[in-house]
Amino acid sequence: MLTRLKNRQDFVRMNRRGKRASAVGLVVQVDKTPDQPNPPPDELGFRVGFTATKKLGSAVIRNRVKRRLRVLADTWLPELAKPGHDFVLIGRQATAKRSFAALERDLHHALERLHMLRATSASPENAPKPNQIDP
């Protein structure tokens, strides 16, 4: 499981200083992780947060969007993303109904535009799909 961003100040910092790339299914914000005095030993080198605004719809839809983004991040960020950065995945109208394969491609292209792909990362188009039910 990935380390989560939960403090408002982290989200505000990402919105002010972070770079962003948007795709049809999501928006990705990225910024360097601030220096932490004692990082946890099991930390993978980055943190991730999720946002879904009320513009997307009811609480049921917002929770579905965040749940899909969490599965996407848990599945692909450890393989795709460069360590030492914080990421925020922001849901869009299409996130709730877009196919999971399309969301994987959206994440890959957004990270590519942000220059945040690892040099040896697998591409969602070519990588084997995990045995998961589409949330």
Salt bridges, closest charged atoms under 4 A:
ASP10 OD1 - ARG13 NH2 3.80
ASP10 OD1 - ARG47 NH2 3.85
ASP31 OD2 - ARG13 NH1 2.90
ASP31 OD2 - ARG17 NH2 2.92
ASP74 OD1 - ARG4 NH1 3.45
ASP86 OD2 - ARG13 NH2 2.42
ASP86 OD2 - ARG47 NH2 2.69
GLU104 OE1 - LYS129 NZ 3.01
ASP106 OD2 - ARG98 NE 2.68
GLU112 OE1 - HIS109 ND1 3.61
GLU125 OE2 - HIS109 NE2 3.93
ASP134 OD1 - ARG68 NH1 3.64
